[in-house]
Amino acid sequence: MTGQQWWRGAVVYQVYPRSFLDTDGDGVGDLPGIVERLDYIASLGVDAIWVSPFFKSPMADFGYDIADYRDVDPLFGTLADFDQLLAQAHARGLKVMIDQVPSHCSTAHPWFVESRQDRDNPKADWFVWADARPDGSPPNNWLSIFGGVAWTWDPRRRQYYLHNFLSSQPQLNFHCAAVRAAQLDNLRFWLQRGVDGFRLDSINFPFHDAQLRDNPAKPVELRQGRGFSPDNPYAFQYHTYNNTRPENLGFLEDVRRLMDAYPDVAALGEISSDDSLATMTDYVQPHRLHMGYSFELLTDDGSPAHIRRTVEALESQLQDGWPCWAISNHDVQRAVTRWGGGAGGDALARQLVALVCSLRGSVCLYQGEELGLPEAEVPFEALQDPYGKAFWPTFKGRDGCRTPMPWTGGDNAGFSRARPWLPVAEAHRARNVQAQDADAASVLNAVRAFLRWRRTRPVLVAGSIRFLDAPASILAFVREHAGERVLVAFNLSGSSIEWTPRRDIALLDVPGIDAAVLHDGCLQFPPRGAAFARLA
């Protein structure tokens, strides 16, 4: 992907630095580790990397609690290491996107340290402070995603402060113009350093309702979405007032004006709201974010009906906006486990990468997807994620998708010469990069072959999408661009199936998939098979 708007149809490889490669022997991955493996990333055929937070942080939420937006935490290296990463990635034709967390920071950030001292200091209104109710209880009924009340009492100010996540992640007050300007300046710092874009964390969270009105209750049967189970009280409410406020649109336009001053950069928003598809429609516009992704394909439902319903719903609303799709990331159970239920193996792993890379839009692939890694089992005593500790055992947190990359079959899977911060899963060790690299039939080599082929097909990168009716286990759609029409179909079941499309087709020779065969106009799919065919 070169030239203007490289991000349209790009495949972005998400690197979770803590778990990618440790070069200094402390058991935690680092920026030099990413540099050391850039040739590997480039070999996949991806277009960009997204690097999860590496900024100075107490690491209560593993970097999403930022204490300095403009410096690298010593755990990961130095600014010079980041500059080297940027230069080396660019030398290999890879774009670099980095996480930014505008809505909240760490209680260790100097902004909050100053703000909490009293009610009259220069940063007194940089965070969301509110008086207690007459009985001393919190100002309203807002809840934290990580469980419990979203307010924490601070004795210095004798007020509550808001946090939508951990109590160590105070919410910034975006009604304050100085806060908005400061966060735009932080974006400018990295743009001037040469980054190609941002993944904007929880981008619908910056603004809150200035009147602090109570959120309405949600009916019991609707208490679901983004992995929230009924045992998490956050699912009990519509989050009408603590996020996704209309004022946020103006801030997104400010972000876009800033980014338009730099050549060929992009903003990818993470959007999680009560109606994420409608929010994406509002946020992903030519004068706002370049693209966005939500959690609709990060749920437990991987059926053809759900995928079609989700994509069609977004397509009907999005108009000029550009979507991005992901089926795995650092916050959810890995897709081969979540959608395969322990079955499917390599065929499922190959299929899922081909599927998400065939939808209209850009794609985020999470490290290890190219190896077909299942969710790791992490025992309670080894858990690091505060979210998992709070909701164990009904929800085991996010550690199972964050365990170290298995580079070899040796000690610590070649990730570190020290004990890793999370244990290496034995099921992952057998799927290590070294072994798969040497195996022509591996998931890794299938993914490489498919992504290289995809790059040669503008219809998959830039084409429109239209779904077709098919048997219940088959997801079928047509991609069309510049006069070329391609039928794409996936058998999402573990059984063989036949389907006769109502049109003349000619199968394409596509590497990296378990291909269907065509006999007398009938497509015969193996379990987890796929077909790409040119339409007459």
C-alpha positions as CSV (number, residue, x, y, z in Angstrom):
1,M,0.0,0.0,0.0
2,T,1.7,3.2,-1.2
3,G,0.5,6.6,-2.1
4,Q,-2.4,8.6,-0.8
5,Q,-5.0,6.8,1.3
6,W,-2.8,3.7,1.9
7,W,-5.1,2.8,4.7
8,R,-8.1,1.9,2.5
9,G,-8.1,-1.8,2.4
10,A,-4.9,-2.1,4.3
11,V,-4.1,-5.1,6.5
12,V,-2.8,-3.8,9.9
13,Y,-0.9,-6.2,12.1
14,Q,-1.4,-5.5,15.8
15,V,1.7,-5.8,18.0
16,Y,1.2,-6.1,21.7
17,P,4.7,-5.1,22.9
18,R,4.7,-6.8,26.3
19,S,4.2,-10.2,24.6
20,F,6.0,-9.9,21.3
21,L,9.8,-10.4,22.0
22,D,11.9,-9.6,25.0
23,T,15.5,-8.5,24.2
24,D,16.7,-7.3,27.5
25,G,15.9,-10.3,29.6
26,D,13.3,-8.9,32.0
27,G,10.5,-11.2,30.8
28,V,8.6,-8.4,29.1
29,G,8.6,-7.6,25.4
30,D,10.1,-4.3,24.2
31,L,10.5,-2.0,21.2
32,P,13.9,-3.5,20.2
33,G,12.1,-6.8,20.1
34,I,9.7,-5.4,17.5
35,V,12.6,-4.1,15.5
36,E,14.2,-7.5,15.6
37,R,11.1,-9.1,14.1
38,L,10.2,-6.6,11.4
39,D,11.4,-8.9,8.7
40,Y,9.0,-11.5,10.0
41,I,6.1,-9.0,10.0
42,A,6.9,-7.8,6.5
43,S,7.0,-11.4,5.3
44,L,3.4,-11.8,6.3
45,G,2.3,-9.4,3.5
46,V,0.7,-6.9,5.8
47,D,0.7,-3.2,5.1
48,A,1.1,-1.6,8.5
49,I,1.7,-2.3,12.2
50,W,-0.3,-1.0,15.1
51,V,1.7,-0.9,18.3
52,S,-0.2,-1.1,21.5
53,P,0.8,1.4,24.3
54,F,4.5,1.7,25.1
55,F,4.3,5.0,27.0
56,K,5.4,5.7,30.6
57,S,2.9,4.1,32.9
58,P,2.5,2.4,36.3
59,M,1.1,-0.5,34.2
60,A,-2.1,-0.9,36.3
61,D,-3.9,-1.5,33.0
62,F,-0.7,-2.5,31.1
63,G,0.0,0.9,29.4
64,Y,-3.6,2.1,28.9
65,D,-3.0,4.1,32.1
66,I,-0.6,6.7,30.7
67,A,1.6,8.8,32.9
68,D,3.5,10.6,30.1
69,Y,2.0,10.7,26.6
70,R,5.3,11.7,25.0
71,D,7.8,9.3,26.4
72,V,8.6,5.6,26.3
73,D,8.3,3.6,29.5
74,P,11.8,2.2,30.4
75,L,10.2,-1.3,30.4
76,F,9.9,-1.0,26.6
77,G,13.0,1.1,25.8
78,T,13.6,4.7,24.9
79,L,12.4,7.3,22.4
80,A,15.5,6.5,20.4
81,D,14.3,2.9,20.2
82,F,11.0,4.1,18.9
83,D,12.6,6.3,16.3
84,Q,14.6,3.2,15.2
85,L,11.4,1.2,15.0
86,L,9.8,3.8,12.8
87,A,12.8,4.1,10.5
88,Q,13.3,0.3,10.2
89,A,9.6,-0.3,9.5
90,H,9.5,2.5,6.9
91,A,12.6,1.0,5.2
92,R,10.6,-2.3,4.8
93,G,7.5,-0.5,3.4
94,L,5.5,-0.8,6.6
95,K,3.4,2.0,8.0
96,V,3.4,2.5,11.7
97,M,0.2,3.3,13.8
98,I,0.4,3.8,17.5
99,D,-2.2,3.7,20.2
100,Q,-3.4,6.9,21.8
101,V,-5.7,7.0,24.8
102,P,-7.3,10.5,24.8
103,S,-10.2,10.0,27.3
104,H,-8.3,9.1,30.4
105,C,-4.8,8.8,31.9
106,S,-3.1,7.5,35.0
107,T,-3.5,8.9,38.6
108,A,0.4,9.2,38.3
109,H,0.1,11.6,35.4
110,P,1.3,15.1,36.5
111,W,-2.0,16.5,35.3
112,F,-4.0,14.5,37.8
113,V,-1.4,14.9,40.6
114,E,-1.9,18.7,40.3
115,S,-5.6,18.5,39.8
116,R,-6.3,16.5,42.9
117,Q,-4.5,18.9,45.3
118,D,-7.3,21.4,45.7
119,R,-10.2,23.0,43.8
120,D,-8.3,26.2,42.8
121,N,-5.1,25.0,41.0
122,P,-4.5,25.6,37.2
123,K,-5.7,22.0,36.4
124,A,-8.5,21.9,38.9
125,D,-11.1,21.3,36.1
126,W,-9.0,19.0,33.9
127,F,-10.7,16.0,35.3
128,V,-14.4,15.1,36.1
129,W,-14.8,16.1,39.7
130,A,-18.2,16.2,41.5
131,D,-19.5,16.7,45.0
132,A,-21.1,13.8,46.9
133,R,-24.8,13.6,47.3
134,P,-26.1,14.8,50.7
135,D,-25.8,11.2,52.1
136,G,-22.2,11.0,50.9
137,S,-22.9,8.6,48.0
138,P,-21.5,9.1,44.5
139,P,-23.0,11.9,42.3
140,N,-24.9,9.4,40.1
141,N,-25.4,5.8,39.1
142,W,-22.6,5.5,36.5
143,L,-20.6,2.3,36.5
144,S,-17.1,1.2,35.6
145,I,-16.5,-1.3,32.8
146,F,-14.2,-3.1,35.2
147,G,-16.9,-3.5,37.8
148,G,-18.5,-1.4,40.4
149,V,-19.1,2.3,40.8
150,A,-17.4,4.7,38.3
151,W,-16.6,7.2,41.1
152,T,-13.8,7.3,43.6
153,W,-13.6,9.6,46.6
154,D,-10.6,11.8,47.0
155,P,-10.0,13.3,50.5
156,R,-7.8,16.1,49.2
157,R,-10.6,17.8,47.3
158,R,-13.4,16.1,49.3
159,Q,-15.0,15.2,45.9
160,Y,-15.4,12.2,43.8
161,Y,-13.6,11.8,40.5
162,L,-14.9,9.8,37.5
163,H,-13.2,6.7,36.0
164,N,-14.9,4.6,33.3
165,F,-12.3,1.9,33.8
166,L,-9.9,1.4,36.8
167,S,-9.9,3.8,39.6
168,S,-6.3,4.5,38.6
169,Q,-7.5,5.8,35.2
170,P,-9.2,9.1,35.9
171,Q,-11.5,10.5,33.2
172,L,-10.3,13.7,31.6
173,N,-12.8,16.6,31.4
174,F,-13.2,17.3,27.6
175,H,-15.6,20.1,28.4
176,C,-12.4,22.0,29.3
177,A,-10.8,23.6,26.2
178,A,-7.3,23.2,27.7
179,V,-7.7,19.5,27.9
180,R,-8.8,19.2,24.3
181,A,-5.9,21.3,23.2
182,A,-3.4,19.3,25.3
183,Q,-4.5,16.0,23.7
184,L,-4.3,17.5,20.2
185,D,-0.8,18.6,21.1
186,N,0.1,15.0,22.1
187,L,-1.1,13.8,18.7
188,R,0.9,16.5,17.0
189,F,4.1,15.4,18.9
190,W,3.9,11.9,17.4
191,L,2.8,13.1,13.9
192,Q,5.9,15.3,13.8
193,R,8.0,12.3,14.8
194,G,6.8,10.6,11.7
195,V,4.0,8.1,12.7
196,D,1.6,7.2,10.0
197,G,-1.5,7.2,12.2
198,F,-3.2,6.4,15.4
199,R,-5.5,3.8,16.8
200,L,-7.7,5.9,19.1
201,D,-8.6,3.9,22.2
202,S,-12.3,4.2,23.5
203,I,-12.8,7.1,21.2
204,N,-16.5,7.5,22.1
205,F,-15.6,8.1,25.8
206,P,-14.0,11.6,25.9
207,F,-17.1,13.6,26.7
208,H,-19.6,13.0,29.5
209,D,-22.9,14.6,30.3
210,A,-22.2,17.9,32.0
211,Q,-25.4,17.5,34.1
212,L,-24.3,14.1,35.4
213,R,-27.7,12.6,34.8
214,D,-28.3,9.0,35.8
215,N,-28.1,6.3,33.1
216,P,-31.4,4.5,32.4
217,A,-31.7,0.8,33.2
218,K,-31.4,-1.8,30.5
219,P,-33.9,-4.7,30.3
220,V,-32.6,-8.0,31.6
221,E,-32.8,-9.7,28.1
222,L,-30.6,-7.0,26.6
223,R,-27.8,-7.2,29.1
224,Q,-25.1,-8.3,26.7
225,G,-22.6,-7.0,24.1
226,R,-18.8,-6.5,24.0
227,G,-18.3,-9.6,26.2
228,F,-20.4,-8.1,29.0
229,S,-22.1,-10.9,30.8
230,P,-25.0,-10.4,33.2
231,D,-22.7,-10.8,36.1
232,N,-21.0,-7.5,35.2
233,P,-23.3,-4.7,36.4
234,Y,-22.0,-2.5,33.6
235,A,-24.4,-4.4,31.4
236,F,-27.4,-3.3,33.5
237,Q,-27.5,0.2,32.0
238,Y,-27.8,2.1,28.8
239,H,-24.7,4.3,28.7
240,T,-26.5,7.3,27.5
241,Y,-24.8,9.9,29.6
242,N,-21.3,8.7,30.5
243,N,-20.1,8.2,26.9
244,T,-20.9,8.7,23.2
245,R,-22.0,12.3,23.8
246,P,-22.9,14.6,20.8
247,E,-20.1,17.0,21.8
248,N,-17.6,14.4,20.9
249,L,-18.2,14.9,17.2
250,G,-16.6,18.4,17.3
251,F,-13.5,16.9,18.9
252,L,-13.2,14.3,16.2
253,E,-13.4,17.1,13.6
254,D,-10.6,18.9,15.4
255,V,-8.5,15.6,15.3
256,R,-9.2,15.4,11.5
257,R,-8.2,19.0,10.9
258,L,-4.9,18.4,12.7
259,M,-4.2,15.2,10.8
260,D,-5.1,16.7,7.4
261,A,-2.1,19.0,7.9
262,Y,0.2,15.9,7.6
263,P,0.6,13.8,4.5
264,D,-1.0,10.4,4.2
265,V,-1.8,9.6,7.8
266,A,-4.9,7.9,9.2
267,A,-7.0,7.7,12.4
268,L,-8.6,4.4,13.4
269,G,-11.2,4.7,16.1
270,E,-12.1,1.9,18.6
271,I,-15.9,2.3,19.1
272,S,-17.9,0.6,21.8
273,S,-21.3,2.0,22.5
274,D,-24.9,0.9,23.0
275,D,-25.3,1.1,19.2
276,S,-21.8,0.8,17.9
277,L,-22.8,0.6,14.2
278,A,-24.7,3.9,14.5
279,T,-21.8,5.5,16.3
280,M,-19.4,4.3,13.6
281,T,-21.7,5.9,11.0
282,D,-21.4,9.2,12.9
283,Y,-17.7,9.0,13.6
284,V,-16.3,7.6,10.3
285,Q,-16.9,10.4,7.9
286,P,-14.6,12.3,5.5
287,H,-14.4,15.2,8.0
288,R,-14.0,13.0,11.1
289,L,-12.1,9.7,11.5
290,H,-10.6,7.9,8.5
291,M,-11.9,4.5,9.7
292,G,-13.3,2.7,12.7
293,Y,-14.0,-0.7,14.2
294,S,-16.4,-1.9,16.8
295,F,-16.8,-5.2,18.7
296,E,-19.6,-6.7,16.7
297,L,-17.3,-9.3,15.2
298,L,-15.5,-9.7,18.5
299,T,-18.4,-11.5,20.1
300,D,-19.2,-15.2,20.6
301,D,-21.4,-15.4,17.5
302,G,-19.4,-16.3,14.4
303,S,-22.4,-17.5,12.4
304,P,-22.9,-16.6,8.7
305,A,-26.1,-14.9,9.7
306,H,-24.5,-12.7,12.3
307,I,-21.6,-11.7,10.1
308,R,-23.9,-10.9,7.2
309,R,-26.3,-9.0,9.5
310,T,-23.5,-7.0,11.0
311,V,-21.8,-6.0,7.7
312,E,-25.1,-5.3,5.9
313,A,-26.3,-3.1,8.8
314,L,-23.1,-1.1,8.7
315,E,-23.0,-0.9,4.9
316,S,-26.6,0.5,4.8
317,Q,-25.6,3.4,7.1
318,L,-21.9,4.1,6.5
319,Q,-22.2,5.8,3.0
320,D,-18.8,7.6,2.5
321,G,-17.2,6.2,5.6
322,W,-14.6,3.4,5.6
323,P,-14.9,0.4,8.0
324,C,-12.2,-1.7,9.6
325,W,-12.8,-5.3,10.7
326,A,-11.2,-7.4,13.4
327,I,-12.1,-10.8,14.8
328,S,-9.3,-10.9,17.5
329,N,-7.4,-8.4,19.5
330,H,-5.8,-8.0,23.0
331,D,-9.2,-7.6,24.7
332,V,-11.1,-10.7,23.7
333,Q,-10.8,-14.4,23.5
334,R,-8.9,-15.6,20.4
335,A,-11.2,-16.2,17.5
336,V,-10.3,-19.9,16.8
337,T,-11.4,-20.7,20.4
338,R,-14.3,-18.2,20.5
339,W,-15.8,-19.2,17.2
340,G,-14.4,-22.7,16.9
341,G,-15.2,-24.0,20.4
342,G,-12.0,-26.1,20.3
343,A,-12.7,-27.6,16.9
344,G,-11.7,-26.6,13.4
345,G,-7.9,-26.6,14.0
346,D,-5.7,-25.3,11.1
347,A,-8.6,-25.3,8.6
348,L,-10.5,-22.8,10.8
349,A,-7.5,-20.7,11.4
350,R,-6.8,-20.4,7.7
351,Q,-10.4,-19.7,7.0
352,L,-10.8,-16.9,9.5
353,V,-7.9,-14.9,8.2
354,A,-9.2,-15.2,4.6
355,L,-12.7,-14.3,5.7
356,V,-11.9,-11.1,7.6
357,C,-9.5,-10.1,4.8
358,S,-12.2,-10.5,2.2
359,L,-14.8,-8.1,3.7
360,R,-15.0,-4.5,2.4
361,G,-12.8,-2.4,4.5
362,S,-9.4,-2.4,6.2
363,V,-8.4,-5.3,8.6
364,C,-6.6,-5.6,11.9
365,L,-4.9,-8.9,12.5
366,Y,-3.7,-9.6,16.0
367,Q,-0.3,-11.1,16.6
368,G,-0.6,-14.9,16.6
369,E,-3.6,-15.1,14.4
370,E,-1.3,-16.0,11.6
371,L,-0.2,-19.0,13.6
372,G,-3.7,-20.2,14.5
373,L,-3.1,-19.7,18.2
374,P,-6.0,-20.7,20.4
375,E,-6.9,-19.0,23.7
376,A,-4.3,-19.8,26.4
377,E,-5.4,-21.2,29.7
378,V,-3.9,-19.1,32.4
379,P,-4.3,-20.3,36.0
380,F,-5.7,-17.9,38.5
381,E,-2.4,-17.7,40.4
382,A,-0.6,-16.5,37.2
383,L,-3.3,-13.9,36.2
384,Q,-2.1,-10.3,35.7
385,D,-5.3,-8.7,34.4
386,P,-7.3,-6.8,37.1
387,Y,-10.4,-7.3,35.0
388,G,-10.0,-11.1,35.2
389,K,-9.2,-11.1,38.9
390,A,-12.3,-9.1,39.6
391,F,-14.7,-11.4,37.7
392,W,-13.0,-14.8,38.1
393,P,-14.2,-17.5,37.4
394,T,-17.2,-16.6,35.2
395,F,-14.9,-14.2,33.2
396,K,-11.2,-15.0,33.2
397,G,-10.0,-11.7,31.8
398,R,-7.8,-10.8,28.9
399,D,-4.6,-12.7,29.8
400,G,-5.5,-15.7,27.7
401,C,-5.0,-13.7,24.5
402,R,-2.0,-11.8,25.7
403,T,0.5,-14.6,26.4
404,P,3.9,-14.5,24.7
405,M,4.4,-15.1,21.0
406,P,5.9,-18.6,20.5
407,W,9.0,-18.1,18.3
408,T,10.6,-21.5,18.9
409,G,9.9,-24.7,20.6
410,G,12.6,-24.1,23.2
411,D,12.8,-22.5,26.6
412,N,10.1,-19.8,27.0
413,A,9.2,-20.4,23.3
414,G,12.1,-18.1,22.3
415,F,10.2,-15.1,23.7
416,S,12.6,-14.3,26.6
417,R,15.7,-15.7,28.4
418,A,13.9,-14.9,31.6
419,R,10.6,-16.0,33.1
420,P,7.9,-14.4,30.9
421,W,5.4,-12.0,32.5
422,L,2.6,-14.5,31.5
423,P,3.3,-18.2,31.1
424,V,3.8,-19.7,27.6
425,A,0.9,-21.9,26.7
426,E,2.0,-25.4,25.7
427,A,-0.6,-25.4,23.0
428,H,1.2,-22.4,21.6
429,R,4.7,-23.8,21.8
430,A,3.7,-26.5,19.3
431,R,2.6,-23.8,16.9
432,N,5.8,-21.8,17.1
433,V,7.0,-19.6,14.2
434,Q,10.2,-21.6,13.6
435,A,8.3,-24.8,13.1
436,Q,5.6,-23.3,10.9
437,D,8.1,-21.4,8.8
438,A,9.6,-24.7,7.8
439,D,6.3,-26.4,7.1
440,A,4.9,-25.5,3.7
441,A,1.4,-26.6,4.8
442,S,1.4,-24.5,8.0
443,V,-1.2,-21.9,8.9
444,L,1.6,-19.3,8.8
445,N,2.6,-20.0,5.2
446,A,-1.1,-20.2,4.2
447,V,-1.7,-16.7,5.6
448,R,1.4,-15.4,3.9
449,A,0.3,-16.8,0.6
450,F,-3.3,-15.5,0.9
451,L,-2.2,-12.0,1.9
452,R,0.3,-11.8,-1.0
453,W,-2.5,-12.9,-3.4
454,R,-4.9,-10.4,-1.9
455,R,-2.6,-7.6,-2.7
456,T,-2.8,-8.4,-6.4
457,R,-6.7,-8.2,-6.3
458,P,-7.9,-4.6,-6.3
459,V,-11.4,-6.0,-6.1
460,L,-10.8,-7.3,-2.6
461,V,-8.9,-4.2,-1.5
462,A,-11.3,-1.5,-2.8
463,G,-14.4,-3.2,-4.2
464,S,-18.0,-2.9,-3.1
465,I,-19.8,-5.8,-1.2
466,R,-23.2,-7.4,-1.8
467,F,-24.3,-10.5,0.1
468,L,-26.1,-13.5,-1.5
469,D,-28.6,-15.9,-0.1
470,A,-27.0,-19.3,0.5
471,P,-27.4,-22.4,2.8
472,A,-27.3,-21.5,6.5
473,S,-23.6,-22.6,7.0
474,I,-22.3,-20.6,4.0
475,L,-21.4,-16.9,4.0
476,A,-21.5,-15.7,0.4
477,F,-21.0,-12.2,-1.1
478,V,-19.9,-10.5,-4.3
479,R,-17.0,-8.0,-4.4
480,E,-17.0,-5.7,-7.4
481,H,-14.5,-3.1,-8.6
482,A,-13.6,-1.6,-12.0
483,G,-15.7,-4.1,-14.0
484,E,-14.4,-7.1,-12.1
485,R,-16.9,-9.2,-10.1
486,V,-15.8,-11.9,-7.7
487,L,-17.9,-14.3,-5.8
488,V,-16.5,-15.1,-2.3
489,A,-18.0,-18.0,-0.2
490,F,-17.0,-19.6,3.0
491,N,-18.4,-22.9,4.5
492,L,-18.3,-22.0,8.2
493,S,-19.3,-25.5,9.3
494,G,-17.2,-28.5,10.1
495,S,-19.0,-30.6,7.5
496,S,-18.8,-30.8,3.7
497,I,-21.6,-29.0,1.9
498,E,-22.7,-28.3,-1.7
499,W,-24.1,-25.1,-3.1
500,T,-25.1,-24.2,-6.6
501,P,-24.9,-20.4,-7.2
502,R,-27.5,-19.0,-9.6
503,R,-25.0,-17.7,-12.1
504,D,-22.0,-18.9,-14.2
505,I,-18.7,-18.9,-12.3
506,A,-15.1,-19.7,-12.9
507,L,-13.0,-20.7,-9.9
508,L,-9.9,-18.6,-9.2
509,D,-6.8,-20.4,-8.0
510,V,-6.3,-18.9,-4.5
511,P,-3.5,-20.0,-2.3
512,G,-3.8,-20.4,1.5
513,I,-7.4,-21.7,1.6
514,D,-9.1,-25.1,1.7
515,A,-10.6,-24.6,-1.7
516,A,-14.0,-25.8,-2.9
517,V,-14.2,-27.6,-6.3
518,L,-16.7,-26.8,-9.0
519,H,-18.6,-29.7,-10.7
520,D,-21.4,-29.0,-13.2
521,G,-22.0,-25.6,-11.7
522,C,-22.1,-26.9,-8.1
523,L,-19.6,-25.8,-5.5
524,Q,-18.5,-28.6,-3.3
525,F,-17.0,-27.3,-0.1
526,P,-14.7,-29.3,2.3
527,P,-15.2,-28.5,6.0
528,R,-14.1,-24.9,6.6
529,G,-13.6,-24.5,2.9
530,A,-13.8,-21.4,0.7
531,A,-14.4,-20.5,-2.9
532,F,-13.3,-17.4,-4.9
533,A,-14.8,-17.3,-8.4
534,R,-15.0,-14.8,-11.2
535,L,-18.6,-14.1,-12.2
536,A,-19.5,-14.0,-15.8
